[in-house]
Amino acid sequence: MKKKILIVIADYYEEISLGLLNSAKKNFPRSFEIKIIKVPGVFEIPITISKYLKKFDAFIALGCVIKGKTPHFDFISQSSINAIMDLAVSSKKPIGNGILTCLNMKQAKVRRGKGAEAAKAIISVLSQKWDQSTPQEKIQEL
């Protein structure tokens, strides 16, 4: 059965977002069904994911926040990342965090390939198998 993945991408910094998206998409085998939803900024990513929790097996959050001269960067970055972690834990579904938090555009451009890491992370979690042996049994096997 195909794994259904939702990529939610904040396209506020379109050039950066496109790099994140392209690097993420390259990592999925054809057996995965990918849907992409664009949102204006990273703050809208968690609520969008929450709307689709029952329809997908995993999610990727992609976007970029660049520090300005006010504390806005800190509030948006922290609240978005915390909300994504809370969703992942409560739903027991992997959410790859590909949200860049950069001090300037130069850093963001260097990191726009990081979508690949978010994709690899969810593929890894989706492929985990439940191991029924206890740690003691594993030690004895060695």
Backbone torsions as a table, in degrees:
resi	resn	phi	psi	omega
1	MET	NA	134.5	-179.5
2	LYS	-66.2	136.6	173.2
3	LYS	-81.1	133.4	-179.2
4	LYS	-100.5	123.1	-176.7
5	ILE	-119.3	133.5	173.8
6	LEU	-109.7	124.1	173.9
7	ILE	-103.3	121.0	176.2
8	VAL	-107.8	120.1	-172.9
9	ILE	-122.5	126.6	175.1
10	ALA	-86.8	120.1	-174.6
11	ASP	-104.1	29.4	178.1
12	TYR	-58.6	-45.1	173.7
13	TYR	-105.6	87.1	-169.2
14	GLU	-58.1	-42.4	-179.0
15	GLU	-62.5	-42.0	-179.9
16	ILE	-68.7	-46.4	-179.0
17	SER	-59.8	-41.1	179.1
18	LEU	-62.8	-40.9	176.6
19	GLY	-63.2	-43.1	177.7
20	LEU	-61.4	-45.0	-178.5
21	LEU	-64.4	-47.2	-178.8
22	ASN	-62.6	-40.5	-179.8
23	SER	-69.2	-33.7	178.1
24	ALA	-69.1	-47.5	-175.0
25	LYS	-61.8	-30.5	-178.6
26	LYS	-64.3	-18.5	-173.5
27	ASN	-92.4	-7.9	-175.6
28	PHE	-92.0	131.6	172.9
29	PRO	-67.7	162.7	-179.0
30	ARG	-65.1	-15.7	-179.6
31	SER	-74.2	-6.2	178.3
32	PHE	-97.0	139.2	175.1
33	GLU	-100.6	120.5	-174.0
34	ILE	-111.2	131.9	171.8
35	LYS	-122.2	143.1	-178.0
36	ILE	-122.5	132.0	174.0
37	ILE	-124.6	130.2	177.1
38	LYS	-95.7	140.3	174.6
39	VAL	-129.7	160.6	-175.4
40	PRO	-67.4	-38.5	-177.6
41	GLY	-148.7	172.3	-176.3
42	VAL	-65.7	-25.0	-179.8
43	PHE	-63.4	-25.0	-179.6
44	GLU	-87.7	-6.9	-177.7
45	ILE	-65.2	-51.4	-176.4
46	PRO	-59.9	-42.0	-179.1
47	ILE	-66.7	-35.1	177.8
48	THR	-66.7	-44.8	176.9
49	ILE	-60.1	-43.7	-177.1
50	SER	-61.1	-30.6	178.5
51	LYS	-67.4	-23.6	-173.2
52	TYR	-115.6	13.9	-175.0
53	LEU	-54.9	-37.9	-176.6
54	LYS	-83.0	-11.7	-174.2
55	LYS	-98.6	-11.9	-175.8
56	PHE	-130.7	155.9	179.6
57	ASP	-85.0	-27.2	-178.0
58	ALA	-160.6	167.5	-174.6
59	PHE	-139.8	156.5	170.8
60	ILE	-131.0	130.4	175.8
61	ALA	-102.8	121.3	-178.9
62	LEU	-126.7	138.3	177.6
63	GLY	169.0	-174.0	-176.5
64	CYS	-149.0	137.8	172.1
65	VAL	-123.1	128.1	179.8
66	ILE	-114.6	131.4	-176.6
67	LYS	-64.3	133.0	174.4
68	GLY	-110.5	-147.0	-176.4
69	LYS	-99.8	5.3	-179.9
70	THR	-124.0	169.9	178.8
71	PRO	-72.2	-1.9	-179.0
72	HIS	-49.8	-43.5	179.1
73	PHE	-53.2	-47.9	-177.6
74	ASP	-64.4	-44.2	-178.7
75	PHE	-65.8	-46.7	-178.4
76	ILE	-66.5	-46.5	-179.0
77	SER	-60.2	-54.0	-175.3
78	GLN	-64.9	-45.6	-177.4
79	SER	-67.1	-37.6	179.7
80	SER	-67.6	-45.4	-178.7
81	ILE	-68.1	-40.7	176.5
82	ASN	-62.3	-42.8	-179.9
83	ALA	-63.8	-39.2	178.8
84	ILE	-65.2	-43.6	178.5
85	MET	-63.3	-43.8	178.8
86	ASP	-59.9	-42.6	178.2
87	LEU	-62.6	-44.1	-178.8
88	ALA	-62.2	-45.9	-177.6
89	VAL	-68.6	-46.0	-176.9
90	SER	-69.5	-32.8	-179.4
91	SER	-89.5	-15.7	-175.1
92	LYS	59.1	35.5	177.1
93	LYS	-124.2	139.2	-178.7
94	PRO	-70.8	137.5	173.7
95	ILE	-127.5	111.0	178.1
96	GLY	-75.5	125.6	-178.1
97	ASN	-93.4	103.2	176.5
98	GLY	-113.6	36.0	176.9
99	ILE	-92.6	117.4	177.9
100	LEU	-82.2	137.0	172.6
101	THR	-121.6	103.1	-170.3
102	CYS	-120.5	156.0	178.9
103	LEU	-83.4	-21.5	-179.7
104	ASN	-159.6	170.7	-177.7
105	MET	-65.3	-33.5	178.8
106	LYS	-58.7	-45.8	177.1
107	GLN	-61.7	-41.7	-179.0
108	ALA	-62.0	-43.2	-179.7
109	LYS	-63.5	-37.9	178.7
110	VAL	-66.1	-32.5	-173.8
111	ARG	-97.6	4.5	-174.9
112	ARG	-66.2	-7.8	174.2
113	GLY	-87.9	1.6	-175.9
114	LYS	-70.5	-8.7	175.5
115	GLY	-60.2	-30.0	178.7
116	ALA	-60.3	-39.0	-179.6
117	GLU	-66.7	-38.6	177.8
118	ALA	-64.8	-40.1	178.5
119	ALA	-65.7	-46.1	179.3
120	LYS	-61.5	-35.5	-179.5
121	ALA	-64.4	-45.6	-178.5
122	ILE	-72.7	-33.3	176.1
123	ILE	-61.6	-41.8	178.9
124	SER	-62.0	-46.0	-178.6
125	VAL	-67.3	-40.5	179.6
126	LEU	-64.9	-26.0	-177.3
127	SER	-92.0	-0.1	179.4
128	GLN	-62.7	140.3	176.1
129	LYS	-111.4	146.7	179.5
130	TRP	-78.9	122.5	179.8
131	ASP	-101.5	116.3	-175.4
132	GLN	-84.1	-10.9	-179.2
133	SER	-74.3	150.0	178.5
134	THR	-84.1	161.5	177.2
135	PRO	-56.3	-36.5	179.9
136	GLN	-63.6	-42.1	178.5
137	GLU	-62.4	-37.2	179.4
138	LYS	-66.1	-40.0	179.0
139	ILE	-62.8	-42.8	-179.5
140	GLN	-65.5	-30.6	178.7
141	GLU	-65.8	-33.2	-178.0
142	LEU	-69.6	NA	NA
